[in-house]
Amino acid sequence: MKKRIVGFHLDDEQHWVAELECGHNQHVRHNPPWTNRPWVITPEGRAKTLGMELNCKKCDAGAPRDWN
């Protein structure tokens, strides 16, 4: 299910996590060559992706919210 990004935070290991409108979190690592997300490493890149949709597998599974 597609959900919009509404914010970001760093996890305990300093990896970027997208906060989705549904209340779920999703890691958005830049880990080439497997995952290519250079926009996540700069504040400007993250700001430009606010509102972008990601597929939320937690919504698809009916998981409870990660945050309120």
Phi, psi and omega per residue, in radians:
M1 nan 2.258 -3.121
K2 -1.362 2.280 3.102
K3 -2.381 2.542 -3.106
R4 -1.397 2.563 3.029
I5 -1.359 2.249 3.128
V6 -2.029 -0.129 3.130
G7 -3.122 3.117 -3.141
F8 -2.472 2.700 2.945
H9 -2.670 2.886 3.074
L10 -1.671 2.444 3.069
D11 -1.464 -3.061 -3.096
D12 -1.105 -0.394 3.141
E13 -1.734 0.205 3.118
Q14 1.152 0.588 3.018
H15 -1.750 2.476 -3.128
W16 -1.308 2.416 -3.135
V17 -2.208 2.246 3.061
A18 -1.481 2.391 3.036
E19 -1.715 2.103 -3.065
L20 -1.692 2.704 -3.092
E21 -1.020 -0.383 -3.114
C22 -1.420 -0.154 -3.112
G23 1.698 0.070 3.082
H24 -1.707 2.735 3.053
N25 -1.895 2.620 3.095
Q26 -2.545 2.227 3.085
H27 -1.105 2.462 3.096
V28 -2.283 1.135 -3.089
R29 -1.309 2.587 2.937
H30 -1.788 1.806 -3.029
N31 -2.407 1.185 -3.109
P32 -1.098 2.603 0.077
P33 -1.552 -0.030 -3.072
W34 -1.290 -0.802 3.138
T35 -2.246 2.102 -3.075
N36 -1.943 1.655 3.116
R37 -2.298 1.189 -3.102
P38 -1.087 -0.382 -3.130
W39 -1.135 -0.377 -3.060
V40 -1.319 -0.299 -3.029
I41 -1.520 -0.108 3.099
T42 -2.153 2.605 3.079
P43 -1.032 -0.665 -3.141
E44 -1.151 -0.714 3.122
G45 -1.107 -0.773 3.114
R46 -1.125 -0.714 -3.141
A47 -1.086 -0.666 -3.138
K48 -1.194 -0.382 -3.101
T49 -1.652 -0.056 3.040
L50 -1.014 2.267 -3.088
G51 1.666 -0.281 3.086
M52 -1.162 2.564 -3.121
E53 -1.668 2.412 3.004
L54 -2.110 2.676 3.063
N55 -1.344 2.079 -3.119
C56 -1.702 1.788 3.136
K57 -1.233 -0.441 3.102
K58 -1.182 -0.665 3.058
C59 -1.121 -0.762 3.139
D60 -1.026 -0.588 -3.119
A61 -1.540 -0.088 -3.121
G62 1.274 0.483 -3.119
A63 -1.232 2.621 3.073
P64 -1.196 2.790 3.138
R65 -1.070 2.588 3.059
D66 -1.503 -0.427 -3.112
W67 -2.625 2.866 -3.139
N68 -1.738 nan nan
